Amino acid sequence: MTGSKPWYLSRTIWASLVSVATAAAGLLGLPVEGLDGSALTDTLLQAITAVSALAAILGRVFATSRIG
């Protein structure tokens, strides 16, 4: 590994966060035995990608200054 990336682009971090959230939900009494952790992680990553793309587009549309 020679390159680096922000923490929020790491699949390992997101999978760990899903594991922690699933464990916490189980402790709180929510039924989580039917959840697929890897599918949930992929879904969350896709949702985050969509939200960040939308934020980038809206940020540029409502910007008051030029880039550069």
PQR file with spaces between the fields and no chain letter, atoms N, CA, C, O and H, PARSE charges and radii, in Angstrom:
ATOM       1  N    MET     1       0.839   -1.188    0.000 -0.4000 1.5000
ATOM       2  CA   MET     1       0.000    0.000    0.000 -0.0000 2.0000
ATOM       3  C    MET     1       0.880    1.246    0.000  0.5500 1.7000
ATOM       4  O    MET     1       1.592    1.532    0.963 -0.5500 1.4000
ATOM       5  N    THR     2       0.809    1.956   -1.082 -0.4000 1.5000
ATOM       6  CA   THR     2       1.603    3.173   -1.156 -0.0000 2.0000
ATOM       7  C    THR     2       0.746    4.428   -1.068  0.5500 1.7000
ATOM       8  O    THR     2       1.227    5.479   -0.645 -0.5500 1.4000
ATOM       9  H    THR     2       0.231    1.723   -1.864  0.4000 1.0000
ATOM      10  N    GLY     3      -0.512    4.328   -1.461 -0.4000 1.5000
ATOM      11  CA   GLY     3      -1.385    5.492   -1.421 -0.0000 2.0000
ATOM      12  C    GLY     3      -2.190    5.553   -0.139  0.5500 1.7000
ATOM      13  O    GLY     3      -2.261    4.587    0.620 -0.5500 1.4000
ATOM      14  H    GLY     3      -0.903    3.474   -1.804  0.4000 1.0000
ATOM      15  N    SER     4      -2.782    6.685    0.081 -0.4000 1.5000
ATOM      16  CA   SER     4      -3.652    6.826    1.246 -0.0000 2.0000
ATOM      17  C    SER     4      -4.996    7.365    0.782  0.5500 1.7000
ATOM      18  O    SER     4      -5.109    7.946   -0.298 -0.5500 1.4000
ATOM      19  H    SER     4      -2.724    7.471   -0.535  0.4000 1.0000
ATOM      20  N    LYS     5      -6.003    7.167    1.605 -0.4000 1.5000
ATOM      21  CA   LYS     5      -7.342    7.648    1.298 -0.0000 2.0000
ATOM      22  C    LYS     5      -7.989    8.097    2.592  0.5500 1.7000
ATOM      23  O    LYS     5      -7.557    7.707    3.676 -0.5500 1.4000
ATOM      24  H    LYS     5      -5.911    6.696    2.482  0.4000 1.0000
ATOM      25  N    PRO     6      -9.026    8.915    2.482 -0.5600 1.5000
ATOM      26  CA   PRO     6      -9.726    9.344    3.692  0.2800 2.0000
ATOM      27  C    PRO     6     -10.385    8.155    4.386  0.5500 1.7000
ATOM      28  O    PRO     6     -10.701    7.153    3.746 -0.5500 1.4000
ATOM      29  N    TRP     7     -10.586    8.269    5.673 -0.4000 1.5000
ATOM      30  CA   TRP     7     -11.146    7.165    6.456 -0.0000 2.0000
ATOM      31  C    TRP     7     -12.523    6.757    5.959  0.5500 1.7000
ATOM      32  O    TRP     7     -12.868    5.576    6.005 -0.5500 1.4000
ATOM      33  H    TRP     7     -10.329    9.083    6.193  0.4000 1.0000
ATOM      34  N    TYR     8     -13.316    7.713    5.484 -0.4000 1.5000
ATOM      35  CA   TYR     8     -14.686    7.403    5.099 -0.0000 2.0000
ATOM      36  C    TYR     8     -14.786    6.646    3.771  0.5500 1.7000
ATOM      37  O    TYR     8     -15.880    6.236    3.382 -0.5500 1.4000
ATOM      38  H    TYR     8     -13.035    8.672    5.447  0.4000 1.0000
ATOM      39  N    LEU     9     -13.682    6.457    3.081 -0.4000 1.5000
ATOM      40  CA   LEU     9     -13.675    5.646    1.865 -0.0000 2.0000
ATOM      41  C    LEU     9     -13.232    4.213    2.132  0.5500 1.7000
ATOM      42  O    LEU     9     -13.159    3.405    1.206 -0.5500 1.4000
ATOM      43  H    LEU     9     -12.793    6.790    3.396  0.4000 1.0000
ATOM      44  N    SER    10     -12.940    3.893    3.373 -0.4000 1.5000
ATOM      45  CA   SER    10     -12.470    2.556    3.736 -0.0000 2.0000
ATOM      46  C    SER    10     -13.642    1.614    3.965  0.5500 1.7000
ATOM      47  O    SER    10     -14.490    1.864    4.822 -0.5500 1.4000
ATOM      48  H    SER    10     -12.999    4.549    4.126  0.4000 1.0000
ATOM      49  N    ARG    11     -13.686    0.534    3.198 -0.4000 1.5000
ATOM      50  CA   ARG    11     -14.727   -0.475    3.394 -0.0000 2.0000
ATOM      51  C    ARG    11     -14.582   -1.142    4.754  0.5500 1.7000
ATOM      52  O    ARG    11     -15.579   -1.542    5.356 -0.5500 1.4000
ATOM      53  H    ARG    11     -12.997    0.331    2.502  0.4000 1.0000
ATOM      54  N    THR    12     -13.365   -1.266    5.240 -0.4000 1.5000
ATOM      55  CA   THR    12     -13.137   -1.880    6.544 -0.0000 2.0000
ATOM      56  C    THR    12     -13.763   -1.039    7.655  0.5500 1.7000
ATOM      57  O    THR    12     -14.393   -1.576    8.566 -0.5500 1.4000
ATOM      58  H    THR    12     -12.556   -0.941    4.751  0.4000 1.0000
ATOM      59  N    ILE    13     -13.592    0.265    7.577 -0.4000 1.5000
ATOM      60  CA   ILE    13     -14.189    1.156    8.585 -0.0000 2.0000
ATOM      61  C    ILE    13     -15.709    1.038    8.544  0.5500 1.7000
ATOM      62  O    ILE    13     -16.348    0.928    9.590 -0.5500 1.4000
ATOM      63  H    ILE    13     -13.080    0.701    6.837  0.4000 1.0000
ATOM      64  N    TRP    14     -16.294    1.060    7.347 -0.4000 1.5000
ATOM      65  CA   TRP    14     -17.751    0.979    7.240 -0.0000 2.0000
ATOM      66  C    TRP    14     -18.280   -0.366    7.703  0.5500 1.7000
ATOM      67  O    TRP    14     -19.316   -0.434    8.364 -0.5500 1.4000
ATOM      68  H    TRP    14     -15.774    1.149    6.497  0.4000 1.0000
ATOM      69  N    ALA    15     -17.573   -1.439    7.358 -0.4000 1.5000
ATOM      70  CA   ALA    15     -18.003   -2.761    7.826 -0.0000 2.0000
ATOM      71  C    ALA    15     -17.936   -2.834    9.348  0.5500 1.7000
ATOM      72  O    ALA    15     -18.799   -3.441    9.982 -0.5500 1.4000
ATOM      73  H    ALA    15     -16.731   -1.384    6.821  0.4000 1.0000
ATOM      74  N    SER    16     -16.918   -2.221    9.929 -0.4000 1.5000
ATOM      75  CA   SER    16     -16.802   -2.200   11.390 -0.0000 2.0000
ATOM      76  C    SER    16     -17.917   -1.382   12.017  0.5500 1.7000
ATOM      77  O    SER    16     -18.479   -1.777   13.039 -0.5500 1.4000
ATOM      78  H    SER    16     -16.217   -1.728    9.414  0.4000 1.0000
ATOM      79  N    LEU    17     -18.242   -0.249   11.415 -0.4000 1.5000
ATOM      80  CA   LEU    17     -19.332    0.577   11.936 -0.0000 2.0000
ATOM      81  C    LEU    17     -20.672   -0.160   11.852  0.5500 1.7000
ATOM      82  O    LEU    17     -21.497   -0.055   12.759 -0.5500 1.4000
ATOM      83  H    LEU    17     -17.785    0.072   10.585  0.4000 1.0000
ATOM      84  N    VAL    18     -20.887   -0.899   10.771 -0.4000 1.5000
ATOM      85  CA   VAL    18     -22.109   -1.692   10.646 -0.0000 2.0000
ATOM      86  C    VAL    18     -22.138   -2.774   11.714  0.5500 1.7000
ATOM      87  O    VAL    18     -23.188   -3.042   12.297 -0.5500 1.4000
ATOM      88  H    VAL    18     -20.217   -0.985   10.033  0.4000 1.0000
ATOM      89  N    SER    19     -20.994   -3.398   11.975 -0.4000 1.5000
ATOM      90  CA   SER    19     -20.927   -4.430   13.016 -0.0000 2.0000
ATOM      91  C    SER    19     -21.254   -3.852   14.390  0.5500 1.7000
ATOM      92  O    SER    19     -21.994   -4.456   15.166 -0.5500 1.4000
ATOM      93  H    SER    19     -20.141   -3.181   11.501  0.4000 1.0000
ATOM      94  N    VAL    20     -20.705   -2.692   14.679 -0.4000 1.5000
ATOM      95  CA   VAL    20     -20.982   -2.043   15.966 -0.0000 2.0000
ATOM      96  C    VAL    20     -22.460   -1.674   16.064  0.5500 1.7000
ATOM      97  O    VAL    20     -23.088   -1.893   17.101 -0.5500 1.4000
ATOM      98  H    VAL    20     -20.104   -2.200   14.048  0.4000 1.0000
ATOM      99  N    ALA    21     -23.022   -1.111   14.981 -0.4000 1.5000
ATOM     100  CA   ALA    21     -24.432   -0.732   14.993 -0.0000 2.0000
ATOM     101  C    ALA    21     -25.336   -1.952   15.140  0.5500 1.7000
ATOM     102  O    ALA    21     -26.341   -1.903   15.850 -0.5500 1.4000
ATOM     103  H    ALA    21     -22.513   -0.933   14.139  0.4000 1.0000
ATOM     104  N    THR    22     -24.981   -3.039   14.475 -0.4000 1.5000
ATOM     105  CA   THR    22     -25.767   -4.262   14.585 -0.0000 2.0000
ATOM     106  C    THR    22     -25.714   -4.824   15.997  0.5500 1.7000
ATOM     107  O    THR    22     -26.731   -5.260   16.536 -0.5500 1.4000
ATOM     108  H    THR    22     -24.165   -3.079   13.898  0.4000 1.0000
ATOM     109  N    ALA    23     -24.532   -4.814   16.592 -0.4000 1.5000
ATOM     110  CA   ALA    23     -24.395   -5.306   17.964 -0.0000 2.0000
ATOM     111  C    ALA    23     -25.191   -4.436   18.932  0.5500 1.7000
ATOM     112  O    ALA    23     -25.864   -4.943   19.829 -0.5500 1.4000
ATOM     113  H    ALA    23     -23.706   -4.460   16.154  0.4000 1.0000
ATOM     114  N    ALA    24     -25.105   -3.119   18.739 -0.4000 1.5000
ATOM     115  CA   ALA    24     -25.850   -2.204   19.615 -0.0000 2.0000
ATOM     116  C    ALA    24     -27.358   -2.408   19.452  0.5500 1.7000
ATOM     117  O    ALA    24     -28.099   -2.380   20.435 -0.5500 1.4000
ATOM     118  H    ALA    24     -24.557   -2.707   18.011  0.4000 1.0000
ATOM     119  N    ALA    25     -27.808   -2.613   18.219 -0.4000 1.5000
ATOM     120  CA   ALA    25     -29.233   -2.845   17.989 -0.0000 2.0000
ATOM     121  C    ALA    25     -29.681   -4.138   18.658  0.5500 1.7000
ATOM     122  O    ALA    25     -30.775   -4.201   19.219 -0.5500 1.4000
ATOM     123  H    ALA    25     -27.206   -2.636   17.421  0.4000 1.0000
ATOM     124  N    GLY    26     -28.843   -5.166   18.600 -0.4000 1.5000
ATOM     125  CA   GLY    26     -29.168   -6.417   19.271 -0.0000 2.0000
ATOM     126  C    GLY    26     -29.259   -6.243   20.778  0.5500 1.7000
ATOM     127  O    GLY    26     -30.136   -6.819   21.423 -0.5500 1.4000
ATOM     128  H    GLY    26     -27.955   -5.115   18.144  0.4000 1.0000
ATOM     129  N    LEU    27     -28.356   -5.451   21.337 -0.4000 1.5000
ATOM     130  CA   LEU    27     -28.395   -5.191   22.777 -0.0000 2.0000
ATOM     131  C    LEU    27     -29.644   -4.415   23.176  0.5500 1.7000
ATOM     132  O    LEU    27     -30.159   -4.576   24.283 -0.5500 1.4000
ATOM     133  H    LEU    27     -27.644   -4.984   20.813  0.4000 1.0000
ATOM     134  N    LEU    28     -30.125   -3.576   22.268 -0.4000 1.5000
ATOM     135  CA   LEU    28     -31.324   -2.783   22.548 -0.0000 2.0000
ATOM     136  C    LEU    28     -32.615   -3.549   22.286  0.5500 1.7000
ATOM     137  O    LEU    28     -33.706   -3.021   22.499 -0.5500 1.4000
ATOM     138  H    LEU    28     -29.707   -3.445   21.369  0.4000 1.0000
ATOM     139  N    GLY    29     -32.494   -4.791   21.826 -0.4000 1.5000
ATOM     140  CA   GLY    29     -33.661   -5.629   21.646 -0.0000 2.0000
ATOM     141  C    GLY    29     -34.247   -5.650   20.249  0.5500 1.7000
ATOM     142  O    GLY    29     -35.307   -6.240   20.040 -0.5500 1.4000
ATOM     143  H    GLY    29     -31.607   -5.220   21.654  0.4000 1.0000
ATOM     144  N    LEU    30     -33.583   -5.020   19.282 -0.4000 1.5000
ATOM     145  CA   LEU    30     -34.079   -5.036   17.911 -0.0000 2.0000
ATOM     146  C    LEU    30     -33.695   -6.360   17.241  0.5500 1.7000
ATOM     147  O    LEU    30     -32.583   -6.845   17.455 -0.5500 1.4000
ATOM     148  H    LEU    30     -32.721   -4.541   19.452  0.4000 1.0000
ATOM     149  N    PRO    31     -34.567   -6.947   16.452 -0.5600 1.5000
ATOM     150  CA   PRO    31     -34.234   -8.207   15.773  0.2800 2.0000
ATOM     151  C    PRO    31     -33.247   -7.967   14.633  0.5500 1.7000
ATOM     152  O    PRO    31     -33.584   -7.291   13.661 -0.5500 1.4000
ATOM     153  N    VAL    32     -32.040   -8.509   14.739 -0.4000 1.5000
ATOM     154  CA   VAL    32     -31.001   -8.283   13.732 -0.0000 2.0000
ATOM     155  C    VAL    32     -30.420   -9.591   13.196  0.5500 1.7000
ATOM     156  O    VAL    32     -29.439   -9.560   12.453 -0.5500 1.4000
ATOM     157  H    VAL    32     -31.767   -9.058   15.529  0.4000 1.0000
ATOM     158  N    GLU    33     -30.997  -10.730   13.550 -0.4000 1.5000
ATOM     159  CA   GLU    33     -30.413  -11.996   13.129 -0.0000 2.0000
ATOM     160  C    GLU    33     -30.517  -12.247   11.633  0.5500 1.7000
ATOM     161  O    GLU    33     -29.751  -13.047   11.097 -0.5500 1.4000
ATOM     162  H    GLU    33     -31.794  -10.755   14.153  0.4000 1.0000
ATOM     163  N    GLY    34     -31.445  -11.587   10.941 -0.4000 1.5000
ATOM     164  CA   GLY    34     -31.616  -11.809    9.511 -0.0000 2.0000
ATOM     165  C    GLY    34     -30.821  -10.859    8.628  0.5500 1.7000
ATOM     166  O    GLY    34     -30.899  -10.954    7.404 -0.5500 1.4000
ATOM     167  H    GLY    34     -32.068  -10.937   11.377  0.4000 1.0000
ATOM     168  N    LEU    35     -30.062   -9.951    9.215 -0.4000 1.5000
ATOM     169  CA   LEU    35     -29.320   -8.973    8.427 -0.0000 2.0000
ATOM     170  C    LEU    35     -28.036   -9.568    7.864  0.5500 1.7000
ATOM     171  O    LEU    35     -27.330  -10.311    8.546 -0.5500 1.4000
ATOM     172  H    LEU    35     -29.999   -9.874   10.210  0.4000 1.0000
ATOM     173  N    ASP    36     -27.747   -9.234    6.624 -0.4000 1.5000
ATOM     174  CA   ASP    36     -26.493   -9.618    5.988 -0.0000 2.0000
ATOM     175  C    ASP    36     -25.543   -8.429    6.094  0.5500 1.7000
ATOM     176  O    ASP    36     -25.769   -7.391    5.472 -0.5500 1.4000
ATOM     177  H    ASP    36     -28.321   -8.631    6.071  0.4000 1.0000
ATOM     178  N    GLY    37     -24.494   -8.580    6.874 -0.4000 1.5000
ATOM     179  CA   GLY    37     -23.577   -7.467    7.148 -0.0000 2.0000
ATOM     180  C    GLY    37     -22.926   -6.892    5.910  0.5500 1.7000
ATOM     181  O    GLY    37     -22.832   -5.672    5.778 -0.5500 1.4000
ATOM     182  H    GLY    37     -24.311   -9.423    7.380  0.4000 1.0000
ATOM     183  N    SER    38     -22.472   -7.741    4.997 -0.4000 1.5000
ATOM     184  CA   SER    38     -21.791   -7.221    3.809 -0.0000 2.0000
ATOM     185  C    SER    38     -22.766   -6.510    2.878  0.5500 1.7000
ATOM     186  O    SER    38     -22.415   -5.493    2.279 -0.5500 1.4000
ATOM     187  H    SER    38     -22.548   -8.732    5.105  0.4000 1.0000
ATOM     188  N    ALA    39     -23.975   -7.026    2.748 -0.4000 1.5000
ATOM     189  CA   ALA    39     -24.978   -6.361    1.913 -0.0000 2.0000
ATOM     190  C    ALA    39     -25.366   -5.018    2.520  0.5500 1.7000
ATOM     191  O    ALA    39     -25.562   -4.040    1.798 -0.5500 1.4000
ATOM     192  H    ALA    39     -24.260   -7.852    3.235  0.4000 1.0000
ATOM     193  N    LEU    40     -25.477   -4.971    3.837 -0.4000 1.5000
ATOM     194  CA   LEU    40     -25.808   -3.718    4.510 -0.0000 2.0000
ATOM     195  C    LEU    40     -24.695   -2.695    4.319  0.5500 1.7000
ATOM     196  O    LEU    40     -24.963   -1.516    4.087 -0.5500 1.4000
ATOM     197  H    LEU    40     -25.318   -5.765    4.423  0.4000 1.0000
ATOM     198  N    THR    41     -23.454   -3.143    4.415 -0.4000 1.5000
ATOM     199  CA   THR    41     -22.311   -2.251    4.205 -0.0000 2.0000
ATOM     200  C    THR    41     -22.325   -1.693    2.784  0.5500 1.7000
ATOM     201  O    THR    41     -22.132   -0.494    2.589 -0.5500 1.4000
ATOM     202  H    THR    41     -23.236   -4.101    4.603  0.4000 1.0000
ATOM     203  N    ASP    42     -22.552   -2.552    1.794 -0.4000 1.5000
ATOM     204  CA   ASP    42     -22.612   -2.092    0.405 -0.0000 2.0000
ATOM     205  C    ASP    42     -23.736   -1.090    0.200  0.5500 1.7000
ATOM     206  O    ASP    42     -23.560   -0.091   -0.498 -0.5500 1.4000
ATOM     207  H    ASP    42     -22.709   -3.527    1.953  0.4000 1.0000
ATOM     208  N    THR    43     -24.889   -1.348    0.803 -0.4000 1.5000
ATOM     209  CA   THR    43     -26.024   -0.442    0.675 -0.0000 2.0000
ATOM     210  C    THR    43     -25.712    0.912    1.299  0.5500 1.7000
ATOM     211  O    THR    43     -26.028    1.953    0.723 -0.5500 1.4000
ATOM     212  H    THR    43     -25.032   -2.159    1.370  0.4000 1.0000
ATOM     213  N    LEU    44     -25.096    0.900    2.473 -0.4000 1.5000
ATOM     214  CA   LEU    44     -24.723    2.155    3.126 -0.0000 2.0000
ATOM     215  C    LEU    44     -23.716    2.940    2.298  0.5500 1.7000
ATOM     216  O    LEU    44     -23.827    4.159    2.176 -0.5500 1.4000
ATOM     217  H    LEU    44     -24.840    0.054    2.942  0.4000 1.0000
ATOM     218  N    LEU    45     -22.729    2.246    1.725 -0.4000 1.5000
ATOM     219  CA   LEU    45     -21.736    2.927    0.899 -0.0000 2.0000
ATOM     220  C    LEU    45     -22.381    3.547   -0.342  0.5500 1.7000
ATOM     221  O    LEU    45     -22.010    4.650   -0.742 -0.5500 1.4000
ATOM     222  H    LEU    45     -22.638    1.255    1.824  0.4000 1.0000
ATOM     223  N    GLN    46     -23.330    2.859   -0.946 -0.4000 1.5000
ATOM     224  CA   GLN    46     -24.020    3.404   -2.107 -0.0000 2.0000
ATOM     225  C    GLN    46     -24.859    4.621   -1.720  0.5500 1.7000
ATOM     226  O    GLN    46     -24.910    5.607   -2.456 -0.5500 1.4000
ATOM     227  H    GLN    46     -23.632    1.963   -0.621  0.4000 1.0000
ATOM     228  N    ALA    47     -25.508    4.546   -0.573 -0.4000 1.5000
ATOM     229  CA   ALA    47     -26.310    5.682   -0.112 -0.0000 2.0000
ATOM     230  C    ALA    47     -25.424    6.889    0.187  0.5500 1.7000
ATOM     231  O    ALA    47     -25.775    8.017   -0.159 -0.5500 1.4000
ATOM     232  H    ALA    47     -25.467    3.745    0.024  0.4000 1.0000
ATOM     233  N    ILE    48     -24.287    6.659    0.821 -0.4000 1.5000
ATOM     234  CA   ILE    48     -23.363    7.746    1.141 -0.0000 2.0000
ATOM     235  C    ILE    48     -22.801    8.362   -0.135  0.5500 1.7000
ATOM     236  O    ILE    48     -22.643    9.580   -0.219 -0.5500 1.4000
ATOM     237  H    ILE    48     -24.002    5.743    1.102  0.4000 1.0000
ATOM     238  N    THR    49     -22.501    7.532   -1.124 -0.4000 1.5000
ATOM     239  CA   THR    49     -22.011    8.032   -2.406 -0.0000 2.0000
ATOM     240  C    THR    49     -23.065    8.909   -3.075  0.5500 1.7000
ATOM     241  O    THR    49     -22.744    9.976   -3.597 -0.5500 1.4000
ATOM     242  H    THR    49     -22.630    6.542   -1.056  0.4000 1.0000
ATOM     243  N    ALA    50     -24.317    8.466   -3.063 -0.4000 1.5000
ATOM     244  CA   ALA    50     -25.393    9.242   -3.671 -0.0000 2.0000
ATOM     245  C    ALA    50     -25.599   10.567   -2.953  0.5500 1.7000
ATOM     246  O    ALA    50     -25.769   11.601   -3.599 -0.5500 1.4000
ATOM     247  H    ALA    50     -24.578    7.599   -2.639  0.4000 1.0000
ATOM     248  N    VAL    51     -25.586   10.547   -1.635 -0.4000 1.5000
ATOM     249  CA   VAL    51     -25.782   11.784   -0.859 -0.0000 2.0000
ATOM     250  C    VAL    51     -24.625   12.749   -1.082  0.5500 1.7000
ATOM     251  O    VAL    51     -24.850   13.951   -1.229 -0.5500 1.4000
ATOM     252  H    VAL    51     -25.447    9.706   -1.110  0.4000 1.0000
ATOM     253  N    SER    52     -23.390   12.249   -1.112 -0.4000 1.5000
ATOM     254  CA   SER    52     -22.250   13.139   -1.312 -0.0000 2.0000
ATOM     255  C    SER    52     -22.248   13.732   -2.716  0.5500 1.7000
ATOM     256  O    SER    52     -21.865   14.888   -2.895 -0.5500 1.4000
ATOM     257  H    SER    52     -23.207   11.273   -0.994  0.4000 1.0000
ATOM     258  N    ALA    53     -22.674   12.952   -3.723 -0.4000 1.5000
ATOM     259  CA   ALA    53     -22.768   13.490   -5.081 -0.0000 2.0000
ATOM     260  C    ALA    53     -23.828   14.576   -5.159  0.5500 1.7000
ATOM     261  O    ALA    53     -23.623   15.610   -5.794 -0.5500 1.4000
ATOM     262  H    ALA    53     -22.985   12.013   -3.578  0.4000 1.0000
ATOM     263  N    LEU    54     -24.955   14.341   -4.514 -0.4000 1.5000
ATOM     264  CA   LEU    54     -26.012   15.349   -4.484 -0.0000 2.0000
ATOM     265  C    LEU    54     -25.547   16.617   -3.768  0.5500 1.7000
ATOM     266  O    LEU    54     -25.842   17.727   -4.210 -0.5500 1.4000
ATOM     267  H    LEU    54     -25.122   13.501   -3.998  0.4000 1.0000
ATOM     268  N    ALA    55     -24.824   16.450   -2.669 -0.4000 1.5000
ATOM     269  CA   ALA    55     -24.301   17.611   -1.938 -0.0000 2.0000
ATOM     270  C    ALA    55     -23.316   18.392   -2.799  0.5500 1.7000
ATOM     271  O    ALA    55     -23.304   19.623   -2.762 -0.5500 1.4000
ATOM     272  H    ALA    55     -24.584   15.548   -2.310  0.4000 1.0000
ATOM     273  N    ALA    56     -22.491   17.694   -3.573 -0.4000 1.5000
ATOM     274  CA   ALA    56     -21.533   18.375   -4.449 -0.0000 2.0000
ATOM     275  C    ALA    56     -22.261   19.172   -5.529  0.5500 1.7000
ATOM     276  O    ALA    56     -21.899   20.312   -5.820 -0.5500 1.4000
ATOM     277  H    ALA    56     -22.501   16.695   -3.604  0.4000 1.0000
ATOM     278  N    ILE    57     -23.284   18.568   -6.116 -0.4000 1.5000
ATOM     279  CA   ILE    57     -24.043   19.267   -7.162 -0.0000 2.0000
ATOM     280  C    ILE    57     -24.760   20.484   -6.585  0.5500 1.7000
ATOM     281  O    ILE    57     -24.682   21.579   -7.143 -0.5500 1.4000
ATOM     282  H    ILE    57     -23.578   17.643   -5.880  0.4000 1.0000
ATOM     283  N    LEU    58     -25.451   20.292   -5.477 -0.4000 1.5000
ATOM     284  CA   LEU    58     -26.172   21.412   -4.864 -0.0000 2.0000
ATOM     285  C    LEU    58     -25.216   22.496   -4.380  0.5500 1.7000
ATOM     286  O    LEU    58     -25.523   23.685   -4.466 -0.5500 1.4000
ATOM     287  H    LEU    58     -25.515   19.403   -5.024  0.4000 1.0000
ATOM     288  N    GLY    59     -24.065   22.086   -3.875 -0.4000 1.5000
ATOM     289  CA   GLY    59     -23.067   23.065   -3.431 -0.0000 2.0000
ATOM     290  C    GLY    59     -22.599   23.942   -4.567  0.5500 1.7000
ATOM     291  O    GLY    59     -22.409   25.146   -4.397 -0.5500 1.4000
ATOM     292  H    GLY    59     -23.816   21.121   -3.806  0.4000 1.0000
ATOM     293  N    ARG    60     -22.412   23.340   -5.726 -0.4000 1.5000
ATOM     294  CA   ARG    60     -21.967   24.123   -6.881 -0.0000 2.0000
ATOM     295  C    ARG    60     -23.091   24.993   -7.419  0.5500 1.7000
ATOM     296  O    ARG    60     -22.851   26.128   -7.833 -0.5500 1.4000
ATOM     297  H    ARG    60     -22.565   22.361   -5.864  0.4000 1.0000
ATOM     298  N    VAL    61     -24.312   24.479   -7.420 -0.4000 1.5000
ATOM     299  CA   VAL    61     -25.445   25.256   -7.947 -0.0000 2.0000
ATOM     300  C    VAL    61     -25.697   26.493   -7.087  0.5500 1.7000
ATOM     301  O    VAL    61     -25.970   27.572   -7.614 -0.5500 1.4000
ATOM     302  H    VAL    61     -24.508   23.557   -7.085  0.4000 1.0000
ATOM     303  N    PHE    62     -25.608   26.341   -5.784 -0.4000 1.5000
ATOM     304  CA   PHE    62     -25.897   27.464   -4.878 -0.0000 2.0000
ATOM     305  C    PHE    62     -24.662   28.252   -4.468  0.5500 1.7000
ATOM     306  O    PHE    62     -24.749   29.116   -3.595 -0.5500 1.4000
ATOM     307  H    PHE    62     -25.386   25.465   -5.356  0.4000 1.0000
ATOM     308  N    ALA    63     -23.535   27.978   -5.068 -0.4000 1.5000
ATOM     309  CA   ALA    63     -22.298   28.690   -4.720 -0.0000 2.0000
ATOM     310  C    ALA    63     -22.400   30.159   -5.155  0.5500 1.7000
ATOM     311  O    ALA    63     -23.056   30.494   -6.142 -0.5500 1.4000
ATOM     312  H    ALA    63     -23.465   27.277   -5.777  0.4000 1.0000
ATOM     313  N    THR    64     -21.744   30.997   -4.401 -0.4000 1.5000
ATOM     314  CA   THR    64     -21.762   32.426   -4.720 -0.0000 2.0000
ATOM     315  C    THR    64     -20.432   32.904   -5.288  0.5500 1.7000
ATOM     316  O    THR    64     -20.311   34.064   -5.683 -0.5500 1.4000
ATOM     317  H    THR    64     -21.211   30.725   -3.599  0.4000 1.0000
ATOM     318  N    SER    65     -19.438   32.028   -5.333 -0.4000 1.5000
ATOM     319  CA   SER    65     -18.123   32.410   -5.851 -0.0000 2.0000
ATOM     320  C    SER    65     -17.704   31.451   -6.957  0.5500 1.7000
ATOM     321  O    SER    65     -18.186   30.320   -7.035 -0.5500 1.4000
ATOM     322  H    SER    65     -19.536   31.087   -5.011  0.4000 1.0000
ATOM     323  N    ARG    66     -16.812   31.916   -7.796 -0.4000 1.5000
ATOM     324  CA   ARG    66     -16.280   31.077   -8.862 -0.0000 2.0000
ATOM     325  C    ARG    66     -15.185   30.172   -8.338  0.5500 1.7000
ATOM     326  O    ARG    66     -14.535   30.478   -7.338 -0.5500 1.4000
ATOM     327  H    ARG    66     -16.421   32.834   -7.732  0.4000 1.0000
ATOM     328  N    ILE    67     -14.988   29.063   -9.017 -0.4000 1.5000
ATOM     329  CA   ILE    67     -13.896   28.152   -8.697 -0.0000 2.0000
ATOM     330  C    ILE    67     -12.654   28.626   -9.418  0.5500 1.7000
ATOM     331  O    ILE    67     -12.715   29.048  -10.573 -0.5500 1.4000
ATOM     332  H    ILE    67     -15.516   28.816   -9.829  0.4000 1.0000
ATOM     333  N    GLY    68     -11.522   28.554   -8.730 -0.4000 1.5000
ATOM     334  CA   GLY    68     -10.256   28.863   -9.391 -0.0000 2.0000
ATOM     335  C    GLY    68      -9.755   30.155   -9.000  0.5500 1.7000
ATOM     336  O    GLY    68      -8.694   30.572   -9.465 -0.5500 1.4000
ATOM     337  H    GLY    68     -11.472   28.211   -7.792  0.4000 1.0000
